[in-house]
Amino acid sequence: MATLIHTLADHSDDVNYCAFSTSCLATCSLDKTIRVYSLSDFTELPYSPLEGHAYAVHCCCFSPSGRVLASCSTDGTAALWDSRDGRRLAVLQQPGASPVRVCRFSPEATYLLAGAADGSVVLWNVQSLKLYRSGKVKGGSLMACAFSPNGNFFVTGSSSGDLTIWDDKMRCLYNEKAHDLGVTCCDISSHPVSDSENGVKYFQMASCGQDNQIKLWLILFADFLGVQLKYKCTLNGHSAPVLACAFSCDGRLIVSGSVDKCVIIYETSTGNILHTLSQHTRYVTTCAFAPHSLLLATGSMDKTVHIWQLDLKQPCAGDTVENESKVAVQDWSEDDVSAWLCTQDLADFVGLFKMNNIDGKELLNLTKESLANELKIESLGLRSKVLKKIEELRMTMISVSVPDEFLCPITRELMNDPVIATVLDMYLEKLGESFSCNHQRLCLIPQELTAFI
């Protein structure tokens, strides 16, 4: 189960990023500020908001100890802050003063990595506050970065779609085209997948991009073998560009946020969707798991940050959200059916339905007789309850969705003035009705469309 336990609505513009320490949550925004909250009760700390950047703040992250908070901005700088009292410790100017899009501490907090819109990649020595190494990717802006848990290498992702692996001396070890329309985010699990007999560690990485996809990769790194990047699988749960992805602290889950306004939580080992969260009203730009608890934060262009509590002991109840799976009911898997049963307060039937391999198609074909004779549900009241829920499900399949013609092809938002006669006629054909009177047409179009016509 994923339960929304708190909403933060203090930013006055888009939320660009959020990050956890063991005791705090930091968020940053287009409004030029960074806000810091206590995890004990989600109250904002006395020194918050942190103000010092001249333009939008794109990213923020805590050092491994949680004592230092880093932020980066369109103003071409990365800043270091004391997370205990909010003092600004340093301002690090990106070479070329290009807008800095992403920043990340190395696992030992020795370095701060900063990536910019001109493709420059900089490692700052955190103790001396001096530039340690710098490099550059070709043909794109630096949009994503992640360190390996041992700090031996890091990965960057660019708007050109490339994933590049670097060692700790800023030497380029490997480069691969990963997402056709650009990489937006990447993350490396803190838990190695396996160890071979030769002692080679396999690190699991997730990347996401403008192609609507999340890809899982295996990174093999060893001094005597060099580095390899092996494609594992693609997760296709989103219907629009994916802007953020992150592993849980134990590596068991992956969360993603998208232009489709949804947050999806996947099981890493299988790629199965456990939860689809649709409470944000604009693009979901960031998501992060807390390091030592089952807390999840998601931020959006709707100016809010939602805090979720996960309960992995009840995975079947995970889809208790406003919009259930976008997969057609007849294409549901047995797990999708189990999740639906839980959302309808029918969790007691999960074992029975799984034992009989009830998928979406079989679910829609269930009758009073099959429930009694084949599934052996003896209680008349329970049979009636199940049938009522199935009938409600069938009715939702009949309802007409908003036609694609009414959605902006880029933002997928409902357009303000999409009215042309041919589109309305096509829409009425979907309703099975035909009228020549404009007034009658408007009466038949769903309420959310009439407001714009």
HELIX and SHEET records of a PDB file:
HELIX    1   1 PRO A   95  ALA A   97  5                                   3    
HELIX    2   2 PRO A  315  ALA A  317  5                                   3    
HELIX    3   3 VAL A  329  ASP A  331  5                                   3    
HELIX    4   4 GLU A  334  THR A  343  1                                  10    
HELIX    5   5 ALA A  347  PHE A  349  5                                   3    
HELIX    6   6 VAL A  350  MET A  355  1                                   6    
HELIX    7   7 GLY A  360  LEU A  364  1                                   5    
HELIX    8   8 LYS A  368  ASN A  373  1                                   6    
HELIX    9   9 LEU A  380  ILE A  398  1                                  19    
HELIX   10  10 ASP A  404  PHE A  406  5                                   3    
HELIX   11  11 ALA A  421  LEU A  431  1                                  11    
HELIX   12  12 ASN A  438  LEU A  444  1                                   7    
HELIX   13  13 GLN A  447  THR A  450  1                                   4    
SHEET    1   A 4 ALA A   2  LEU A   8  0                                        
SHEET    2   A 4 VAL A 305  LEU A 310 -1                                        
SHEET    3   A 4 LEU A 295  SER A 300 -1                                        
SHEET    4   A 4 VAL A 284  PHE A 289 -1                                        
SHEET    1   B 4 VAL A  15  PHE A  20  0                                        
SHEET    2   B 4 CYS A  24  SER A  29 -1                                        
SHEET    3   B 4 THR A  33  SER A  38 -1                                        
SHEET    4   B 4 LEU A  50  GLU A  51 -1                                        
SHEET    1   C 4 VAL A  57  PHE A  62  0                                        
SHEET    2   C 4 VAL A  68  SER A  73 -1                                        
SHEET    3   C 4 THR A  77  ASP A  82 -1                                        
SHEET    4   C 4 ARG A  88  GLN A  93 -1                                        
SHEET    1   D 4 VAL A 100  PHE A 105  0                                        
SHEET    2   D 4 TYR A 111  ALA A 116 -1                                        
SHEET    3   D 4 SER A 120  ASN A 125 -1                                        
SHEET    4   D 4 LYS A 130  LYS A 136 -1                                        
SHEET    1   E 4 LEU A 142  PHE A 147  0                                        
SHEET    2   E 4 PHE A 153  SER A 158 -1                                        
SHEET    3   E 4 ASP A 162  ASP A 167 -1                                        
SHEET    4   E 4 CYS A 172  LYS A 177 -1                                        
SHEET    1   F 4 VAL A 183  ILE A 188  0                                        
SHEET    2   F 4 LYS A 201  GLY A 209 -1                                        
SHEET    3   F 4 ILE A 214  ALA A 222 -1                                        
SHEET    4   F 4 GLY A 226  LEU A 235 -1                                        
SHEET    1   G 4 VAL A 242  PHE A 247  0                                        
SHEET    2   G 4 LEU A 253  SER A 258 -1                                        
SHEET    3   G 4 VAL A 263  GLU A 267 -1                                        
SHEET    4   G 4 ILE A 273  LEU A 277 -1                                        
END                                                                             
